[in-house]
Amino acid sequence: MTLDFALLRGAIEEIPFGVATIRGDDITYANAALERTFGAPPGGLEQKQLASLFDDAQFTEIDRALREARAFD
């Protein structure tokens, strides 16, 4: 892990709302606030498919919004 990434990750941990990074359909990182939101233990959301956290209708809307806003993958 580079110093820049370590500093960014540290800053994301301090954000009081849920934040995740995804690659494709998998969660690669979720901060503690997001883990608490879903009742997951530390690291418990990593490597899960984003779709598994929502019902089908919710995920369809989330997926559409993410695809429209995604700057890179």
Secondary structure as UniProt FT lines:
FT   HELIX           3..14
FT   STRAND          20..23
FT   TURN            24..25
FT   STRAND          26..30
FT   HELIX           32..37
FT   TURN            38..39
FT   TURN            42..47
FT   HELIX           50..53
FT   HELIX           56..69
//
